[in-house]
Each structure stands twice: as structure tokens, then as C-alpha cells.
Amino acid sequence: MKPVIRTLSVRVRDKHASVLNRMAFDVNQVWNAANAYSAEFSWVFIPEVGYINCGTSAFELMKDLKGIRKERGMIIDSTAVQETIAVHGKARKQFNKNKSSLLVLRLHKRQ
């Protein structure tokens, strides 16, 4: 017997739009903070040698940005922050860049 696959279509009501917009804004703020931190601390100056590129990993970013939710009063949970930083680290590693310009999570507004 062949399995039957069904697709469920769900429409998000307009009453949830403000919360979803706030969550998207918070995720964007986490992405921007991780991007700024990794770009700032990727080049380290060593006397008599010069600048050495030591890229920050996603684990290091998570340690350094662990208090960002309380600082900025975000409504997203800690797993969303960790996932955003992990995706940011993966994008940086994939494209071999210290500052990632790839924004995976976008909010599409209805018109």
C-alpha cells in the first residue's frame, strides 16, 4: 500500500502579527550582535608579528552573548538565541568570512 501524504495549510491571524514582528526583530538583533562581535574580535594584534586571524566559533559566541536576552528585554527564548548564533556560525564557516552578510530569517509582510 502506498503512503498518503497530506499537507496542512495554516493561516496566521492578524492578531498574532505584532508578536511575530517583535520576535523577528529580536532574532535580527541577535544576528547583528553576533555579526558585530565576530567581526570585531576576529583579528588579534600580536606585537612583532602583526594581526592574526583567529575566527570565533559559534560556541564562543554563545558564551559571550548569553546575557543578550535580559540586556535588551527580548521575548524570544534561549533556544532561539542559540539557534540563531549556530546558523550565523555555520554561514560564516561556510563562506570563510568573519562577518556574515547572509540573513536566513526574514519576515515577509503581507500587503
N, C-alpha and C positions, 0 to 999 in steps of 0.2 A: 504494500500500500504506500502510495506517495504522500509525504507530509504536506500539509496545507499551511502556508504562511499567510498571515493576515497582518495588515498594517493599521495601527491605531492612530487616528489623527486627532490632536487635541489643540484647541484654541485657547490661548491665554487671555483671560478677561482684562479689560482696561483697568479694572480696579487694582490689579497687581503691577501695572506698568511702572508706577513710581518706585516700588520696592525693587523691581528688576533693574531699573535705570540706576538706582543707588548701588546695587550690587555690582553692576557692570563698571560703574565709576570706581568702586573700591578695588576691583580686580585690576583696573587700569593703573591705579595709584601704586599697587604692589609691583606691577610690571615695571613702571617707571622708576620706582625706588631701587629695584634690583638692577635695572639697567644702569642707573647712575652710579650705584655702588660698585658694580663690576667694572665700569669704565674708569672710575677714579682710582681704584686700588689694583689695577691690573699691571701697571708699570711701576716698578720699585727702583728707586735710585740707590746704587751701591757705590760708595766712594772708590775712586781709581778704576772702576770698571765701567760705570755708566748706568743706563737704565736696562733692567732685565724684565722681560715679560713673564709674569707668573699669574696666569689666569685664575680667577676664583672659581671654585666648584659650586654646584648647587647646594651641597652640604654646608659649605662656609657661608653662603648667602643666607641659608635658613637660620644659622646660628646668629648672624649679625642682624637679621631683620625679624627676630622672633617677637619683639615688642611693638611692631608697627600697628597692630590692631588696636591696642589700648591707646597708643600715642595719638592716632588720628580718628579714633571713635568709629571704626568700621563695623558694619553689620554682618559681614561675611564671617564664616567660621575659620578655624585654624587650618583645616584640611584644604580649603580653597586657597589660602595663602601658600601653603606648602606645594600644592599642585601648580600654582602659577609660577612659583620660583623654579620648580622642577622643569616645567615646559620652557621657561626662559633659559635655564642652563643647558637644556638639550638643544635649543635653537642656536645658542652661542657656540656650543661644541660642534654642531653640525656644519656651521658656516665658518668656523675658525675665526671668530671675531670676538673682541672684548665687549663691544657694545652692539646689542642686537636691535635690528630695526623691524624684525618680524613681530607683528601683533596678531596672535592667533584668535583671541577672543574679541569679537566685535559685536556691537549692538546694532541691529538693523531696525530703524524706526519705520513704523508704518505711516503712510501718508494718507 
